[in-house]
Amino acid sequence: MTTLAAHPDPTAGLPPLAQAPRLDRLRDRLTAGGVEAVVVTSLPNIRYLTGFTGSAARLLVTALDAVLLTDGRYQDQAAAELAAAGVDCRLSIGRTQPQQRELLAAAASGVTRMGLEATSVTWAEQRALAAALGAAELVPTHDLVEALRAVKDDGEVARIEAACDIASAALAEVLPLAATGVSEWDFAHALEDGMRARGASGPSFDTIVSAGANAALPHHRADHNLIAVGDLLVIDFGCVVDGYCSDMTRTVVVGDEPAGWQVELIEAATAAQAAGVAAVRPGLGGRDLHEICAGVIDTRGLGELFTHGTGHGVGLQIHESPWAGPAATDTLVVGNVVTVEPGVYRVGLGGVRVEDTVLVTPSGCRPLTKTPKDLSCLPSPRTT
């Protein structure tokens, strides 16, 4: 008989999530959003507000009421999760989508301006809700919940940091494999297995492992390309703890001392990332953060090699507000959790990206990713 190893609970000892006050904070934003009520259709937003983790639901929030609508698969689960979160929210079960819309319309009786989340509701759903809600005017809303999610409480930060720590430990264990001639695919899956073995529920996105010329592709999908001596190896990965994501990128050179062009890229990306992390503070604009990192790369004559944004928020989703990039309009505030991840890429040769996830504090920031960045070389397979 196969014996399965017990996996640790990474949430043990972490502070609880402060979910109970969130519905009231959303209600405070309804007037500014130009609506009397809102139908929340984004599942991450529903989880944030209620603790519900199922795959199908709508949440109606009015000035005085909140109703979670889902189907019979989740009746018991939803009741338990609402109770555990301490959220003042009614549960309503409809076996079919039309039944759920009828229940929603009954709960929303008297609402004349109903908000719909513009970035998550489909056209078909909007038309169906318009028919169900009758005379109510449907108004697109933006960032009503996302703006709340952007500022993390202690419980959220603790879960993101736990996910960061798991990812760091898994990388430390798996990194020597890169010097044994394994494929990108095998390395990626070993890394994901290492995170799961430490209690993560899974990777927070498709793990990026790109070696050699593939490293010039910022979001290359790991394939069966073998990692070879002399390759630049970009490893961009993270995991999930209790719904919260981590995100980190490290770049190493496999084997012998790096070539001159590799040193040039490593030094540029590392210096730019360090300058960005040092600049993070409340009041800094996301565009300003990008320009700080890009400026360091520009001074080295490599500006055209930096082809993507500098960072993004991390939480229940791997990419969320606030954003840092050339067109970003967000301003950092205390409690934001953001990445700083400039990169430089030479087509056909390789690339370098360095990324940390940091918490914005009153005086600057605190890195939540702790893996060192001085991983410039690995032992050559020829000497092992």
N, C-alpha and C positions, 0 to 999 in steps of 0.2 A: 504494500500500500504506500502510495506517495504521501509524504508528510509535508504540508505547506507551512512555511515560516510565517509567524505572526508579524504583521506590520505595525509599527508604532502609530499612535494617534497624535498627529502633529498639532492638534488644537488643545491638547491637555495643558492646563495651566495658563492658557491665553485669556486675556480679559474678554468679557462678553461683548457682542455687538449691541450698540445702543439703537435698536430699531424702533422702540415704542414712540419716540417723539417725531419720527420722520414724516408721518402723514400730516401732522399739524404744520410742519415746516413747509410741506408742499401746499397746503391750503393757504398759507400766507403769501404764496406766489401766484395764486390763481388770478387775482385782480390785475396784477402787473401783466399777466399773460392775456388779459382781455377776455377771460372766460369765467363762468360761474362754477364749472365742474370740468373734469377731464377724464377721458377713458385712456388708461395706460395699457398699451399693447406690447411694449418692449419687455421681454422676459427678464433681462437683467434689472430693469427698473422695477418690475413687480417684485423680484426677489429682494431688492434693496429696501423697498417699502414695507413688505409683509413677511419676508422669510420664506415664501413659497418657492420651491425649487422644481416644480413640475414643468412639463414641456408645452402645456396649453392652458392659457388663462387670459382673462381681461380683468382689469381693476378699475372700478368706478370710484372716483373721489369727488365728493361734493363738499360744500361748506360744513355740513353737519354729519355726513355719513361716509362710509367706505364699504364697498361690496366687492369681494373677490368671486368672480364667476369662472367656473371650470366644469369639467365633466366627471362622470361617476368613477373613472379610474383613480381620481385624485381626492375623492371625498374624505377618506380617513387621513390621508397624508396631509392634505391642506389644513384640516382642522387641527392636527397635531402641530404643524409648523406655525400656524397663526398663534396658537397657545404658547408655544415655546418662545416666540418672538415678543410676546406680550403686547401684540398689536390690537387696537380696538377696531376690528374689521369683521363684518358679517361675511359668511360663506354662503354662496348660492350655487346649486348644482343644476345644470341643464344637460340632458343627455345628447342633444344635438346643437349645432351652431344656431339654427333658428330659435330654438328654445332659450338658449343663452341670451340672444339678442332681445327676446321678449322680456326676459327677466331684467336685463339691463334697462330697457325702456321703462319698465314699471318702477324701478328704483330711481330713475332719473326724472320722474314726473315733475313737471314744473320748471325744469331747467330750460332756459331759452337760448343760451350760448354755451355749447359743449365743445371743449377742446379735444382734439385728436393729435396724437404724437406724429408729426409730419414725417419723421424719418423712419418710422417703423410700421405704420398702417399701410396696407396695400390699397390700390385703387378699388379692387373688388370689395374689400372690407368697408371702405369708406362709403361705397354706394349702398351696401347692405345696412350699415348703421344709419345712413340717411333715411332709408325707408323705414327702419324700425323706430327711429326717434321722432319721426313726423315733423312737427313744426320747429323743432330745435335747430338753430343755426349751427353748423359745424365749422369750427375755427381751427386752422392748423397751429400747433404750438411747437416751440423749439426750446429745448434745454430746460424745461421746467424741473425735471427730475435730475437730469445730467449735471446741472449746476450744483445741486445738493450733493450728488455723488462725488464731485470733484474734490470736496473737502472731507478727508478721512478722519474717523474717530479712532480712539486708541485701539479698539478691537480690530478695526480694519487694518491699521498699520501693522499690528502684531501678526495678522494672518499673511499679509504680503511679505513681511520680513521672514516669517517661518518658511514661506515658499522660496524666498531667496536663499535661505540657509540650506534648504534641502537641495536646491539646484547646485549650489557651490560644493557641497559635499559629494554629490554625484559626479560632478566634473572632475574633482580631485581624484576620485577613484578610477574614472574611465579614461582620463587623458593619456596615460601611458599606452593605451591601445593604438593611438594614432601612429606610433612609431613601429607598429608591427605589420604594416601593409594591409590593414583592413579597408573595407570600402566605406564610403561616406554613409551609406544606408545602414551598415552594421554598427558603425560608431554611433549614429543617431539613435538607433534602437537600444543599444547598450546604455546610452545616457538616459533615455526615457525609462528603461527598466530600473536603473539606479534610483531615479526620482520616485518611482512607484514603491520600490522596496523601502524607502524611507517615509512612506505614508502619504505621498502626494496622490491625488485622484487621477492624475494624468498630466500630460504636457499642456501648457497654456496656449500653444499654437504649434503648427507643424515645425518640428525642430529643423533648423537650418545648419547643415554641415557642408561646407563648400571648400574644396581643395584645389590647388593649382589654378588653372584658368577659370574654373568654376567660381573661385572666390571673387572674380570681377563682377559677378552677378549678385546684387545685394540681396535678393530673395530667391536664390537658387534652391530648388528642391533636392534634397539628398538623393543620390542615385547610386549605381553600382560602380562608379569611378573609384579606383583604388587610391588611397592616400599615399603619396610617395615622398621620398627624401627630397628636401628642398622646397616642398610646397608651402605656400602660405595657406593656413587652415583657419577659416572663419567659422566660429561656433556660436550661433545665436539661438537661445533656448530659454525655457522657463517651465514652471509647473504650477499646479493649482492646489491650494489648501483651503478647504471650506468655502469654495467658490471664488477665492481671490488669487490673482495671477502674480507671477514674478517674470522678470525679463532681464536678460544679461547677454552681452556679447564679449567674447574674448577671441583674439587672433594670435596664433602661434606660427612659428616656422618649424617644420618637421625636419629634424636631422641636423645637418651641418650648419655652420655659421651662415646667417642670411646674406643674400647678395646685396649689392649696393642699392639697387632700385627698391628692394624689399625694406631695407633700413630707412630709406627716404619715406616710404609710405607709412611704416610703423611709427616713425618719429612724428610725422605730420598729424596722423590720426590721434596718437596718444597725447600730444601737446594740445591739440584742439579740444579733446574731450576733457582734459584736466582744466583748461581755461573755462570751459562751460560749467563744469561742476563747481569751480571756485566762484563763479559769478551768480549761481542760483541763489535767490533771496526773494522775500516778499516784495512785490512791486516791479519785478523784472518782467518785461514783456516777452512773450514767446518768440516774437520776431527778433527782439534784441538778443535773446539767448542764441538763436540761430546765427545771427550776424557775428557774435563773438567767436563762435566756433569756426564759421566760414572765414573770418578774418585771419585767424591763425593759419589756416590752410592756404589762403590767398597769398600771405606773405612769403610762403615757401614756393610760390609759383605753381601750385597744384589746384587752384580754384576750380578749374573745369572738371576735376575728378571727383568733386563732392556733388553727388547728383540726387540727393534726397533730403528730407527734413531732418531736423536735429533731435526731435523727441516728441513724446506724447505722454498723457496720463496713463496710469495703470491702476486697475482695481478689479471689479467684477468682470470687466472686459480687458483684453490685452491692449487695446487701443481705445482710449476715451479722453475726454477733456481733463486738463488743458493741453493745448498743442503748442509745439515749438517748431517753426519753419519760416520760410521766406514770406509767406502770406498770413501767418498766424496773427490773431487779434486778441488772444487770451493774455491775461496778466496773472502772474503767480501770486498765490496767497498762502498763508500758513495752513498746513494740512494737506496741500497738494502732494501727490506722489507722482513723480515724472521721471522719464528716462532722459539721458543725455547720450547721444549715440552718433557722432559724426563718423563718416567713413570716406575713404578714397579708393578708387578702383581704376586699374589700368586694363583696358579691354584686351583679352588674349593672354594676359600674364597672371593677374591676380588682384586681390584687394585686401584692405584692412578696415575693420570696424571695431570700435571699442565702446562698450555701453555699460552704464550703471543705472540702477533705479535709486532715486534719492527722495527723501522726505523734506519738503520745505519747512523750515523752522523759523522762529522769530529773528534769528541772527544769521541765517544762511540756509544750509541744508545738512542733512545727515544721510550718508550712503547706507542703503539697505542691502546692497550687494557688496560682498566682502572678499571675493576672490581676487588675489593679486593680479597686477597687469604685467609683471615682469616675466611673462612666459614666452620669451622671444624664441626659445629653441627647445627642442625635445631631443633625447638621445637618438642617434641614427640607428635604424634597424641593422645596419652593417656592423655595428659595434656591440649589439646585444646578443 
